[in-house]
């Protein structure tokens, strides 16, 4: 789903760059996310760790329309913009 969103938001000439940044960002954030989840799991239990994960997923789902789709209304994309 998110890869289709990247393809829809990026201009055709910059689609490869957009996918590169998308995957780099996701990959770099996996380590701190895993460490935080592990700390919550060990310190507060499984319910706290999975509850925090669910809250983050819900927040992301609610923010997609306001952040990611906000820039799609412009008529002409800027050169070099993703």
N, C-alpha and C positions, 0 to 999 in steps of 0.2 A: 504494500500500500504506500509506504513512504517513498519508495523509489519511483512510483508513478507520479507522486506529488513533485518530486525533484525534477523529473522529466517535463512535467507540465509547466513548472515555474521558470525553468531556465531557458534562455534563448537558444535556438538551435546551434549557433556557433560556439556557445559556451557550455553545452550540455556535459561534455567530458570533464571540464573543470568543476562544474557543480557537483557531479557525482564524486569526484576526488575529494572535494571539501567535505561533502556529506559523510563519506566513509572515514576520512581522517578524524573528523570531530567525534563520530560515534566510537571509533576505536580508542581514541585518547580518553574518553570519558568512561569507558568500561572498567578500567582499573580502579579509579576512585569510587565508582558506584559499587563495585564488588567489595571493596574494603569497608565501605559504610554499611552495606548489608550484613557483612560478616560480623562487624562490631555490634550492630543492633541485635543480631541473632544471638550472639554469645552474651551480651550484656542485659538485654531486656526480653529475649525470647522470640520464638517464631512469629507469634501474633504481631508483635511490634514491627519486626522486620518486613513481613508481608503486608501489614497495614500501611507502613510508610511507602512501600513500593506501589501499592494501589493508589495512595493519595497522589504520588508523583505522576502516575499514569493518567489519573483523572485531571490533574492540573494541566498536563500537556495536551490532553484532548480538548480541554476548554480554551486553551491559549492558541491553538492552531488557527482558528478563524480570525483571531485578532492580530497575530504576529505574522504568520507565514503567508496568509492569503491577502494581507493588506496591500502589498506591492503589485499585485496582479492586475490592478485596474489601470495602470499607466498605459498610454497608447503606444509609446515608443520606448523600448528598453535602452538604458544607457550602455555605452560600450564599456566592457570590462566588468559590468555588474552581473551578479549571479541572480 
